[in-house]
Structures are given as C-alpha cells and as structure tokens.
C-alpha cells in the first residue's frame, strides 16, 4: 500500500470518529488532541478503526505513535511493509 493510500485511509478513519474535523485545516505534524476535541474514547475508537481497515493488531504500547496524522501514517507504513 502506498503512503498516499495509507494517509487517505487514516483520514477516513479519523473522520468516522470525528466528523466535525476539517481535514483541510488539519496540521499533520501536531497531535489530534491539540487540534480538536479528541478524548480518550475517540482515540480508542480511532485505533479500533485503523485495526479494522488495516487488518493487524495495534498493541496498546504503540498507541502514542498514532497521535497525529503524520505519525499514524509513518507507523502504519512501517508495519504494512514489514
């Protein structure tokens, strides 16, 4: 899967959980929690959505690596290419 496809899938998962987010205004390098109201339940739902979309378990100790768009894409890209 290409990086652009991963990015699109991550954005789609994010918008399922937080439909009010303006994807065009999202800063890919900053944590989601710093940009909009994204509580711990939203975060867990986001991780679950990524698990469903990409088909592999994401261990809890890796959750911090999914805190922003950029870090999420990097994490998933590394695990999908392994």
PyMOL Python script that loads the backbone (N, CA, C, O; Angstrom):
from pymol import cmd

cmd.read_pdbstr("""\
ATOM      1  N   UNK A   1       0.842  -1.172   0.000  1.00  0.00           N
ATOM      2  CA  UNK A   1       0.000   0.000   0.000  1.00  0.00           C
ATOM      3  C   UNK A   1       0.891   1.241   0.000  1.00  0.00           C
ATOM      4  O   UNK A   1       1.861   1.322   0.754  1.00  0.00           O
ATOM      5  N   UNK A   2       0.556   2.187  -0.840  1.00  0.00           N
ATOM      6  CA  UNK A   2       1.346   3.411  -0.950  1.00  0.00           C
ATOM      7  C   UNK A   2       1.017   4.387   0.180  1.00  0.00           C
ATOM      8  O   UNK A   2      -0.060   4.341   0.775  1.00  0.00           O
ATOM      9  N   UNK A   3       1.974   5.269   0.457  1.00  0.00           N
ATOM     10  CA  UNK A   3       1.832   6.250   1.543  1.00  0.00           C
ATOM     11  C   UNK A   3       0.564   7.102   1.378  1.00  0.00           C
ATOM     12  O   UNK A   3      -0.137   7.360   2.356  1.00  0.00           O
ATOM     13  N   UNK A   4       0.270   7.534   0.162  1.00  0.00           N
ATOM     14  CA  UNK A   4      -0.932   8.348  -0.072  1.00  0.00           C
ATOM     15  C   UNK A   4      -2.207   7.570   0.243  1.00  0.00           C
ATOM     16  O   UNK A   4      -3.170   8.135   0.764  1.00  0.00           O
ATOM     17  N   UNK A   5      -2.215   6.285  -0.069  1.00  0.00           N
ATOM     18  CA  UNK A   5      -3.375   5.445   0.226  1.00  0.00           C
ATOM     19  C   UNK A   5      -3.543   5.263   1.733  1.00  0.00           C
ATOM     20  O   UNK A   5      -4.661   5.272   2.248  1.00  0.00           O
ATOM     21  N   UNK A   6      -2.432   5.099   2.424  1.00  0.00           N
ATOM     22  CA  UNK A   6      -2.475   4.972   3.885  1.00  0.00           C
ATOM     23  C   UNK A   6      -3.001   6.268   4.490  1.00  0.00           C
ATOM     24  O   UNK A   6      -3.852   6.245   5.379  1.00  0.00           O
ATOM     25  N   UNK A   7      -2.491   7.396   4.004  1.00  0.00           N
ATOM     26  CA  UNK A   7      -2.918   8.703   4.517  1.00  0.00           C
ATOM     27  C   UNK A   7      -4.422   8.894   4.330  1.00  0.00           C
ATOM     28  O   UNK A   7      -5.114   9.353   5.238  1.00  0.00           O
ATOM     29  N   UNK A   8      -4.918   8.539   3.150  1.00  0.00           N
ATOM     30  CA  UNK A   8      -6.344   8.656   2.871  1.00  0.00           C
ATOM     31  C   UNK A   8      -7.158   7.777   3.810  1.00  0.00           C
ATOM     32  O   UNK A   8      -8.185   8.211   4.332  1.00  0.00           O
ATOM     33  N   UNK A   9      -6.710   6.552   4.026  1.00  0.00           N
ATOM     34  CA  UNK A   9      -7.416   5.633   4.920  1.00  0.00           C
ATOM     35  C   UNK A   9      -7.402   6.130   6.361  1.00  0.00           C
ATOM     36  O   UNK A   9      -8.397   5.990   7.072  1.00  0.00           O
ATOM     37  N   UNK A  10      -6.291   6.706   6.799  1.00  0.00           N
ATOM     38  CA  UNK A  10      -6.206   7.252   8.153  1.00  0.00           C
ATOM     39  C   UNK A  10      -7.171   8.430   8.296  1.00  0.00           C
ATOM     40  O   UNK A  10      -7.880   8.534   9.298  1.00  0.00           O
ATOM     41  N   UNK A  11      -7.199   9.303   7.314  1.00  0.00           N
ATOM     42  CA  UNK A  11      -8.134  10.438   7.351  1.00  0.00           C
ATOM     43  C   UNK A  11      -9.583   9.966   7.372  1.00  0.00           C
ATOM     44  O   UNK A  11     -10.404  10.515   8.106  1.00  0.00           O
ATOM     45  N   UNK A  12      -9.898   8.960   6.578  1.00  0.00           N
ATOM     46  CA  UNK A  12     -11.254   8.424   6.563  1.00  0.00           C
ATOM     47  C   UNK A  12     -11.626   7.861   7.932  1.00  0.00           C
ATOM     48  O   UNK A  12     -12.732   8.093   8.419  1.00  0.00           O
ATOM     49  N   UNK A  13     -10.708   7.122   8.553  1.00  0.00           N
ATOM     50  CA  UNK A  13     -10.955   6.573   9.884  1.00  0.00           C
ATOM     51  C   UNK A  13     -11.152   7.702  10.897  1.00  0.00           C
ATOM     52  O   UNK A  13     -12.045   7.636  11.741  1.00  0.00           O
ATOM     53  N   UNK A  14     -10.323   8.723  10.809  1.00  0.00           N
ATOM     54  CA  UNK A  14     -10.430   9.864  11.714  1.00  0.00           C
ATOM     55  C   UNK A  14     -11.777  10.558  11.558  1.00  0.00           C
ATOM     56  O   UNK A  14     -12.415  10.910  12.550  1.00  0.00           O
ATOM     57  N   UNK A  15     -12.207  10.755  10.321  1.00  0.00           N
ATOM     58  CA  UNK A  15     -13.460  11.461  10.075  1.00  0.00           C
ATOM     59  C   UNK A  15     -14.683  10.628  10.457  1.00  0.00           C
ATOM     60  O   UNK A  15     -15.755  11.184  10.696  1.00  0.00           O
ATOM     61  N   UNK A  16     -14.538   9.318  10.517  1.00  0.00           N
ATOM     62  CA  UNK A  16     -15.618   8.478  11.039  1.00  0.00           C
ATOM     63  C   UNK A  16     -15.829   8.760  12.522  1.00  0.00           C
ATOM     64  O   UNK A  16     -16.959   8.796  13.008  1.00  0.00           O
ATOM     65  N   UNK A  17     -14.735   8.957  13.222  1.00  0.00           N
ATOM     66  CA  UNK A  17     -14.773   9.170  14.666  1.00  0.00           C
ATOM     67  C   UNK A  17     -15.067  10.630  15.008  1.00  0.00           C
ATOM     68  O   UNK A  17     -15.795  10.920  15.957  1.00  0.00           O
ATOM     69  N   UNK A  18     -14.499  11.533  14.233  1.00  0.00           N
ATOM     70  CA  UNK A  18     -14.644  12.971  14.493  1.00  0.00           C
ATOM     71  C   UNK A  18     -15.108  13.667  13.213  1.00  0.00           C
ATOM     72  O   UNK A  18     -14.319  14.346  12.556  1.00  0.00           O
ATOM     73  N   UNK A  19     -16.383  13.501  12.859  1.00  0.00           N
ATOM     74  CA  UNK A  19     -16.877  14.029  11.582  1.00  0.00           C
ATOM     75  C   UNK A  19     -16.848  15.552  11.454  1.00  0.00           C
ATOM     76  O   UNK A  19     -16.941  16.077  10.345  1.00  0.00           O
ATOM     77  N   UNK A  20     -16.720  16.254  12.557  1.00  0.00           N
ATOM     78  CA  UNK A  20     -16.690  17.723  12.506  1.00  0.00           C
ATOM     79  C   UNK A  20     -15.315  18.287  12.189  1.00  0.00           C
ATOM     80  O   UNK A  20     -15.170  19.496  12.008  1.00  0.00           O
ATOM     81  N   UNK A  21     -14.311  17.436  12.120  1.00  0.00           N
ATOM     82  CA  UNK A  21     -12.946  17.890  11.840  1.00  0.00           C
ATOM     83  C   UNK A  21     -12.842  18.351  10.397  1.00  0.00           C
ATOM     84  O   UNK A  21     -13.336  17.686   9.486  1.00  0.00           O
ATOM     85  N   UNK A  22     -12.202  19.484  10.195  1.00  0.00           N
ATOM     86  CA  UNK A  22     -11.926  19.997   8.856  1.00  0.00           C
ATOM     87  C   UNK A  22     -10.584  19.422   8.412  1.00  0.00           C
ATOM     88  O   UNK A  22      -9.528  19.898   8.829  1.00  0.00           O
ATOM     89  N   UNK A  23     -10.629  18.407   7.574  1.00  0.00           N
ATOM     90  CA  UNK A  23      -9.410  17.716   7.148  1.00  0.00           C
ATOM     91  C   UNK A  23      -8.443  18.652   6.441  1.00  0.00           C
ATOM     92  O   UNK A  23      -7.231  18.448   6.513  1.00  0.00           O
ATOM     93  N   UNK A  24      -8.945  19.662   5.765  1.00  0.00           N
ATOM     94  CA  UNK A  24      -8.057  20.579   5.047  1.00  0.00           C
ATOM     95  C   UNK A  24      -7.300  21.500   5.998  1.00  0.00           C
ATOM     96  O   UNK A  24      -6.262  22.048   5.629  1.00  0.00           O
ATOM     97  N   UNK A  25      -7.799  21.673   7.204  1.00  0.00           N
ATOM     98  CA  UNK A  25      -7.137  22.544   8.179  1.00  0.00           C
ATOM     99  C   UNK A  25      -6.274  21.753   9.161  1.00  0.00           C
ATOM    100  O   UNK A  25      -5.629  22.338  10.032  1.00  0.00           O
ATOM    101  N   UNK A  26      -6.260  20.456   9.028  1.00  0.00           N
ATOM    102  CA  UNK A  26      -5.521  19.588   9.941  1.00  0.00           C
ATOM    103  C   UNK A  26      -4.017  19.732   9.720  1.00  0.00           C
ATOM    104  O   UNK A  26      -3.533  19.616   8.594  1.00  0.00           O
ATOM    105  N   UNK A  27      -3.285  19.985  10.798  1.00  0.00           N
ATOM    106  CA  UNK A  27      -1.825  20.036  10.726  1.00  0.00           C
ATOM    107  C   UNK A  27      -1.324  18.615  10.932  1.00  0.00           C
ATOM    108  O   UNK A  27      -1.481  18.065  12.022  1.00  0.00           O
ATOM    109  N   UNK A  28      -0.722  18.003   9.913  1.00  0.00           N
ATOM    110  CA  UNK A  28      -0.344  16.594  10.002  1.00  0.00           C
ATOM    111  C   UNK A  28       0.710  16.295  11.072  1.00  0.00           C
ATOM    112  O   UNK A  28       0.826  15.149  11.506  1.00  0.00           O
ATOM    113  N   UNK A  29       1.471  17.285  11.500  1.00  0.00           N
ATOM    114  CA  UNK A  29       2.548  17.048  12.451  1.00  0.00           C
ATOM    115  C   UNK A  29       2.117  17.208  13.909  1.00  0.00           C
ATOM    116  O   UNK A  29       2.834  16.769  14.809  1.00  0.00           O
ATOM    117  N   UNK A  30       0.975  17.821  14.158  1.00  0.00           N
ATOM    118  CA  UNK A  30       0.538  18.081  15.534  1.00  0.00           C
ATOM    119  C   UNK A  30      -0.464  17.031  15.990  1.00  0.00           C
ATOM    120  O   UNK A  30      -1.248  16.504  15.200  1.00  0.00           O
ATOM    121  N   UNK A  31      -0.417  16.745  17.267  1.00  0.00           N
ATOM    122  CA  UNK A  31      -1.310  15.757  17.862  1.00  0.00           C
ATOM    123  C   UNK A  31      -2.772  16.139  17.640  1.00  0.00           C
ATOM    124  O   UNK A  31      -3.147  17.310  17.701  1.00  0.00           O
ATOM    125  N   UNK A  32      -3.584  15.112  17.380  1.00  0.00           N
ATOM    126  CA  UNK A  32      -5.014  15.342  17.183  1.00  0.00           C
ATOM    127  C   UNK A  32      -5.612  16.064  18.392  1.00  0.00           C
ATOM    128  O   UNK A  32      -6.404  16.993  18.233  1.00  0.00           O
ATOM    129  N   UNK A  33      -5.236  15.642  19.587  1.00  0.00           N
ATOM    130  CA  UNK A  33      -5.795  16.218  20.811  1.00  0.00           C
ATOM    131  C   UNK A  33      -5.488  17.707  20.955  1.00  0.00           C
ATOM    132  O   UNK A  33      -6.229  18.431  21.621  1.00  0.00           O
ATOM    133  N   UNK A  34      -4.404  18.167  20.337  1.00  0.00           N
ATOM    134  CA  UNK A  34      -4.041  19.582  20.402  1.00  0.00           C
ATOM    135  C   UNK A  34      -4.783  20.418  19.359  1.00  0.00           C
ATOM    136  O   UNK A  34      -4.749  21.648  19.411  1.00  0.00           O
ATOM    137  N   UNK A  35      -5.449  19.761  18.418  1.00  0.00           N
ATOM    138  CA  UNK A  35      -6.087  20.482  17.327  1.00  0.00           C
ATOM    139  C   UNK A  35      -7.614  20.528  17.411  1.00  0.00           C
ATOM    140  O   UNK A  35      -8.242  21.447  16.886  1.00  0.00           O
ATOM    141  N   UNK A  36      -8.204  19.535  18.070  1.00  0.00           N
ATOM    142  CA  UNK A  36      -9.658  19.486  18.180  1.00  0.00           C
ATOM    143  C   UNK A  36     -10.029  18.608  19.370  1.00  0.00           C
ATOM    144  O   UNK A  36      -9.174  17.942  19.955  1.00  0.00           O
ATOM    145  N   UNK A  37     -11.291  18.615  19.714  1.00  0.00           N
ATOM    146  CA  UNK A  37     -11.771  17.833  20.852  1.00  0.00           C
ATOM    147  C   UNK A  37     -11.727  16.349  20.498  1.00  0.00           C
ATOM    148  O   UNK A  37     -12.576  15.852  19.757  1.00  0.00           O
ATOM    149  N   UNK A  38     -10.738  15.655  21.030  1.00  0.00           N
ATOM    150  CA  UNK A  38     -10.499  14.242  20.724  1.00  0.00           C
ATOM    151  C   UNK A  38     -10.143  13.566  22.040  1.00  0.00           C
ATOM    152  O   UNK A  38      -8.978  13.516  22.434  1.00  0.00           O
ATOM    153  N   UNK A  39     -11.175  13.043  22.719  1.00  0.00           N
ATOM    154  CA  UNK A  39     -10.942  12.475  24.040  1.00  0.00           C
ATOM    155  C   UNK A  39     -10.433  11.035  23.952  1.00  0.00           C
ATOM    156  O   UNK A  39     -10.238  10.504  22.859  1.00  0.00           O
ATOM    157  N   UNK A  40     -10.222  10.416  25.102  1.00  0.00           N
ATOM    158  CA  UNK A  40      -9.624   9.079  25.131  1.00  0.00           C
ATOM    159  C   UNK A  40     -10.518   8.033  24.473  1.00  0.00           C
ATOM    160  O   UNK A  40     -10.008   7.091  23.866  1.00  0.00           O
ATOM    161  N   UNK A  41     -11.834   8.175  24.578  1.00  0.00           N
ATOM    162  CA  UNK A  41     -12.735   7.232  23.914  1.00  0.00           C
ATOM    163  C   UNK A  41     -12.665   7.406  22.396  1.00  0.00           C
ATOM    164  O   UNK A  41     -12.683   6.419  21.661  1.00  0.00           O
ATOM    165  N   UNK A  42     -12.585   8.638  21.925  1.00  0.00           N
ATOM    166  CA  UNK A  42     -12.415   8.885  20.492  1.00  0.00           C
ATOM    167  C   UNK A  42     -11.112   8.253  19.998  1.00  0.00           C
ATOM    168  O   UNK A  42     -11.061   7.645  18.930  1.00  0.00           O
ATOM    169  N   UNK A  43     -10.076   8.413  20.796  1.00  0.00           N
ATOM    170  CA  UNK A  43      -8.761   7.873  20.428  1.00  0.00           C
ATOM    171  C   UNK A  43      -8.808   6.351  20.319  1.00  0.00           C
ATOM    172  O   UNK A  43      -8.261   5.775  19.378  1.00  0.00           O
ATOM    173  N   UNK A  44      -9.467   5.700  21.286  1.00  0.00           N
ATOM    174  CA  UNK A  44      -9.606   4.245  21.249  1.00  0.00           C
ATOM    175  C   UNK A  44     -10.430   3.810  20.038  1.00  0.00           C
ATOM    176  O   UNK A  44     -10.100   2.818  19.389  1.00  0.00           O
ATOM    177  N   UNK A  45     -11.480   4.535  19.737  1.00  0.00           N
ATOM    178  CA  UNK A  45     -12.292   4.229  18.553  1.00  0.00           C
ATOM    179  C   UNK A  45     -11.485   4.418  17.264  1.00  0.00           C
ATOM    180  O   UNK A  45     -11.661   3.671  16.302  1.00  0.00           O
ATOM    181  N   UNK A  46     -10.621   5.400  17.252  1.00  0.00           N
ATOM    182  CA  UNK A  46      -9.748   5.644  16.098  1.00  0.00           C
ATOM    183  C   UNK A  46      -8.794   4.475  15.894  1.00  0.00           C
ATOM    184  O   UNK A  46      -8.628   3.991  14.774  1.00  0.00           O
ATOM    185  N   UNK A  47      -8.167   4.023  16.975  1.00  0.00           N
ATOM    186  CA  UNK A  47      -7.243   2.879  16.888  1.00  0.00           C
ATOM    187  C   UNK A  47      -7.995   1.633  16.416  1.00  0.00           C
ATOM    188  O   UNK A  47      -7.485   0.869  15.597  1.00  0.00           O
ATOM    189  N   UNK A  48      -9.189   1.437  16.927  1.00  0.00           N
ATOM    190  CA  UNK A  48     -10.013   0.293  16.520  1.00  0.00           C
ATOM    191  C   UNK A  48     -10.362   0.386  15.034  1.00  0.00           C
ATOM    192  O   UNK A  48     -10.339  -0.622  14.328  1.00  0.00           O
ATOM    193  N   UNK A  49     -10.680   1.570  14.567  1.00  0.00           N
ATOM    194  CA  UNK A  49     -10.988   1.764  13.148  1.00  0.00           C
ATOM    195  C   UNK A  49      -9.770   1.458  12.278  1.00  0.00           C
ATOM    196  O   UNK A  49      -9.905   0.868  11.206  1.00  0.00           O
ATOM    197  N   UNK A  50      -8.581   1.858  12.734  1.00  0.00           N
ATOM    198  CA  UNK A  50      -7.358   1.539  11.990  1.00  0.00           C
ATOM    199  C   UNK A  50      -7.122   0.028  11.968  1.00  0.00           C
ATOM    200  O   UNK A  50      -6.728  -0.528  10.942  1.00  0.00           O
ATOM    201  N   UNK A  51      -7.360  -0.622  13.082  1.00  0.00           N
ATOM    202  CA  UNK A  51      -7.228  -2.080  13.156  1.00  0.00           C
ATOM    203  C   UNK A  51      -8.137  -2.743  12.118  1.00  0.00           C
ATOM    204  O   UNK A  51      -7.701  -3.633  11.388  1.00  0.00           O
ATOM    205  N   UNK A  52      -9.382  -2.317  12.052  1.00  0.00           N
ATOM    206  CA  UNK A  52     -10.330  -2.888  11.078  1.00  0.00           C
ATOM    207  C   UNK A  52      -9.884  -2.626   9.640  1.00  0.00           C
ATOM    208  O   UNK A  52      -9.942  -3.524   8.800  1.00  0.00           O
ATOM    209  N   UNK A  53      -9.443  -1.413   9.356  1.00  0.00           N
ATOM    210  CA  UNK A  53      -9.061  -1.051   7.985  1.00  0.00           C
ATOM    211  C   UNK A  53      -7.794  -1.765   7.513  1.00  0.00           C
ATOM    212  O   UNK A  53      -7.695  -2.172   6.356  1.00  0.00           O
ATOM    213  N   UNK A  54      -6.838  -1.909   8.412  1.00  0.00           N
ATOM    214  CA  UNK A  54      -5.535  -2.435   8.001  1.00  0.00           C
ATOM    215  C   UNK A  54      -5.318  -3.900   8.373  1.00  0.00           C
ATOM    216  O   UNK A  54      -4.373  -4.527   7.895  1.00  0.00           O
ATOM    217  N   UNK A  55      -6.175  -4.441   9.210  1.00  0.00           N
ATOM    218  CA  UNK A  55      -6.176  -5.865   9.468  1.00  0.00           C
ATOM    219  C   UNK A  55      -5.053  -6.417  10.325  1.00  0.00           C
ATOM    220  O   UNK A  55      -4.706  -7.592  10.204  1.00  0.00           O
ATOM    221  N   UNK A  56      -4.483  -5.598  11.180  1.00  0.00           N
ATOM    222  CA  UNK A  56      -3.500  -6.130  12.129  1.00  0.00           C
ATOM    223  C   UNK A  56      -3.686  -5.458  13.479  1.00  0.00           C
ATOM    224  O   UNK A  56      -4.142  -4.318  13.575  1.00  0.00           O
ATOM    225  N   UNK A  57      -3.318  -6.198  14.520  1.00  0.00           N
ATOM    226  CA  UNK A  57      -3.453  -5.677  15.877  1.00  0.00           C
ATOM    227  C   UNK A  57      -2.435  -4.574  16.128  1.00  0.00           C
ATOM    228  O   UNK A  57      -1.283  -4.653  15.702  1.00  0.00           O
ATOM    229  N   UNK A  58      -2.884  -3.561  16.821  1.00  0.00           N
ATOM    230  CA  UNK A  58      -2.004  -2.467  17.236  1.00  0.00           C
ATOM    231  C   UNK A  58      -1.889  -2.569  18.757  1.00  0.00           C
ATOM    232  O   UNK A  58      -2.852  -2.302  19.476  1.00  0.00           O
ATOM    233  N   UNK A  59      -0.712  -2.956  19.240  1.00  0.00           N
ATOM    234  CA  UNK A  59      -0.546  -3.107  20.689  1.00  0.00           C
ATOM    235  C   UNK A  59      -0.715  -1.776  21.420  1.00  0.00           C
ATOM    236  O   UNK A  59      -0.364  -0.716  20.902  1.00  0.00           O
ATOM    237  N   UNK A  60      -1.251  -1.854  22.616  1.00  0.00           N
ATOM    238  CA  UNK A  60      -1.519  -0.645  23.396  1.00  0.00           C
ATOM    239  C   UNK A  60      -0.276   0.212  23.589  1.00  0.00           C
ATOM    240  O   UNK A  60      -0.372   1.439  23.610  1.00  0.00           O
ATOM    241  N   UNK A  61       0.879  -0.408  23.728  1.00  0.00           N
ATOM    242  CA  UNK A  61       2.104   0.381  23.933  1.00  0.00           C
ATOM    243  C   UNK A  61       2.491   1.178  22.682  1.00  0.00           C
ATOM    244  O   UNK A  61       3.342   2.065  22.757  1.00  0.00           O
ATOM    245  N   UNK A  62       1.878   0.872  21.539  1.00  0.00           N
ATOM    246  CA  UNK A  62       2.131   1.634  20.305  1.00  0.00           C
ATOM    247  C   UNK A  62       1.136   2.770  20.089  1.00  0.00           C
ATOM    248  O   UNK A  62       1.320   3.569  19.171  1.00  0.00           O
ATOM    249  N   UNK A  63       0.098   2.864  20.896  1.00  0.00           N
ATOM    250  CA  UNK A  63      -0.924   3.894  20.707  1.00  0.00           C
ATOM    251  C   UNK A  63      -0.353   5.316  20.608  1.00  0.00           C
ATOM    252  O   UNK A  63      -0.837   6.102  19.794  1.00  0.00           O
ATOM    253  N   UNK A  64       0.661   5.670  21.413  1.00  0.00           N
ATOM    254  CA  UNK A  64       1.210   7.032  21.292  1.00  0.00           C
ATOM    255  C   UNK A  64       1.771   7.344  19.901  1.00  0.00           C
ATOM    256  O   UNK A  64       1.884   8.512  19.527  1.00  0.00           O
ATOM    257  N   UNK A  65       2.120   6.318  19.144  1.00  0.00           N
ATOM    258  CA  UNK A  65       2.645   6.533  17.799  1.00  0.00           C
ATOM    259  C   UNK A  65       1.548   6.903  16.805  1.00  0.00           C
ATOM    260  O   UNK A  65       1.832   7.188  15.642  1.00  0.00           O
ATOM    261  N   UNK A  66       0.313   6.899  17.255  1.00  0.00           N
ATOM    262  CA  UNK A  66      -0.829   7.217  16.398  1.00  0.00           C
ATOM    263  C   UNK A  66      -1.468   8.541  16.812  1.00  0.00           C
ATOM    264  O   UNK A  66      -2.664   8.749  16.609  1.00  0.00           O
ATOM    265  N   UNK A  67      -0.681   9.417  17.381  1.00  0.00           N
ATOM    266  CA  UNK A  67      -1.226  10.652  17.945  1.00  0.00           C
ATOM    267  C   UNK A  67      -1.470  11.761  16.923  1.00  0.00           C
ATOM    268  O   UNK A  67      -2.222  12.696  17.197  1.00  0.00           O
ATOM    269  N   UNK A  68      -0.847  11.670  15.755  1.00  0.00           N
ATOM    270  CA  UNK A  68      -1.040  12.682  14.721  1.00  0.00           C
ATOM    271  C   UNK A  68      -1.198  11.991  13.370  1.00  0.00           C
ATOM    272  O   UNK A  68      -0.971  10.787  13.250  1.00  0.00           O
ATOM    273  N   UNK A  69      -1.579  12.740  12.384  1.00  0.00           N
ATOM    274  CA  UNK A  69      -1.722  12.165  11.045  1.00  0.00           C
ATOM    275  C   UNK A  69      -0.382  11.665  10.537  1.00  0.00           C
ATOM    276  O   UNK A  69      -0.284  10.546  10.032  1.00  0.00           O
ATOM    277  N   UNK A  70       0.639  12.480  10.667  1.00  0.00           N
ATOM    278  CA  UNK A  70       1.972  12.120  10.183  1.00  0.00           C
ATOM    279  C   UNK A  70       2.520  10.883  10.893  1.00  0.00           C
ATOM    280  O   UNK A  70       3.054   9.979  10.250  1.00  0.00           O
ATOM    281  N   UNK A  71       2.387  10.847  12.216  1.00  0.00           N
ATOM    282  CA  UNK A  71       2.919   9.704  12.959  1.00  0.00           C
ATOM    283  C   UNK A  71       2.107   8.441  12.687  1.00  0.00           C
ATOM    284  O   UNK A  71       2.668   7.346  12.639  1.00  0.00           O
ATOM    285  N   UNK A  72       0.804   8.580  12.510  1.00  0.00           N
ATOM    286  CA  UNK A  72      -0.045   7.427  12.195  1.00  0.00           C
ATOM    287  C   UNK A  72       0.332   6.824  10.848  1.00  0.00           C
ATOM    288  O   UNK A  72       0.457   5.606  10.719  1.00  0.00           O
ATOM    289  N   UNK A  73       0.508   7.669   9.860  1.00  0.00           N
ATOM    290  CA  UNK A  73       0.882   7.191   8.527  1.00  0.00           C
ATOM    291  C   UNK A  73       2.241   6.505   8.577  1.00  0.00           C
ATOM    292  O   UNK A  73       2.414   5.434   7.996  1.00  0.00           O
ATOM    293  N   UNK A  74       3.201   7.106   9.261  1.00  0.00           N
ATOM    294  CA  UNK A  74       4.526   6.504   9.383  1.00  0.00           C
ATOM    295  C   UNK A  74       4.493   5.153  10.075  1.00  0.00           C
ATOM    296  O   UNK A  74       5.140   4.203   9.633  1.00  0.00           O
ATOM    297  N   UNK A  75       3.741   5.071  11.155  1.00  0.00           N
ATOM    298  CA  UNK A  75       3.618   3.811  11.903  1.00  0.00           C
ATOM    299  C   UNK A  75       3.001   2.727  11.018  1.00  0.00           C
ATOM    300  O   UNK A  75       3.525   1.616  10.929  1.00  0.00           O
ATOM    301  N   UNK A  76       1.902   3.054  10.374  1.00  0.00           N
ATOM    302  CA  UNK A  76       1.214   2.062   9.548  1.00  0.00           C
ATOM    303  C   UNK A  76       2.051   1.659   8.339  1.00  0.00           C
ATOM    304  O   UNK A  76       2.091   0.486   7.968  1.00  0.00           O
ATOM    305  N   UNK A  77       2.710   2.624   7.733  1.00  0.00           N
ATOM    306  CA  UNK A  77       3.563   2.321   6.577  1.00  0.00           C
ATOM    307  C   UNK A  77       4.659   1.339   6.979  1.00  0.00           C
ATOM    308  O   UNK A  77       4.928   0.381   6.254  1.00  0.00           O
ATOM    309  N   UNK A  78       5.286   1.566   8.119  1.00  0.00           N
ATOM    310  CA  UNK A  78       6.355   0.674   8.581  1.00  0.00           C
ATOM    311  C   UNK A  78       5.841  -0.731   8.863  1.00  0.00           C
ATOM    312  O   UNK A  78       6.522  -1.713   8.567  1.00  0.00           O
ATOM    313  N   UNK A  79       4.638  -0.835   9.437  1.00  0.00           N
ATOM    314  CA  UNK A  79       4.112  -2.141   9.782  1.00  0.00           C
ATOM    315  C   UNK A  79       3.516  -2.873   8.586  1.00  0.00           C
ATOM    316  O   UNK A  79       3.483  -4.103   8.569  1.00  0.00           O
ATOM    317  N   UNK A  80       3.055  -2.149   7.610  1.00  0.00           N
ATOM    318  CA  UNK A  80       2.496  -2.786   6.418  1.00  0.00           C
ATOM    319  C   UNK A  80       3.596  -3.282   5.485  1.00  0.00           C
ATOM    320  O   UNK A  80       3.386  -4.224   4.721  1.00  0.00           O
ATOM    321  N   UNK A  81       4.747  -2.662   5.543  1.00  0.00           N
ATOM    322  CA  UNK A  81       5.843  -3.070   4.657  1.00  0.00           C
ATOM    323  C   UNK A  81       6.712  -4.163   5.283  1.00  0.00           C
ATOM    324  O   UNK A  81       7.567  -4.737   4.608  1.00  0.00           O
ATOM    325  N   UNK A  82       6.495  -4.456   6.577  1.00  0.00           N
ATOM    326  CA  UNK A  82       7.301  -5.462   7.284  1.00  0.00           C
ATOM    327  C   UNK A  82       6.870  -6.869   6.922  1.00  0.00           C
ATOM    328  O   UNK A  82       7.440  -7.837   7.424  1.00  0.00           O
TER     329      UNK A  82
END
""", "prot")
cmd.dss("prot")
cmd.show_as("cartoon", "prot")
cmd.util.cbc("prot")
cmd.orient("prot")
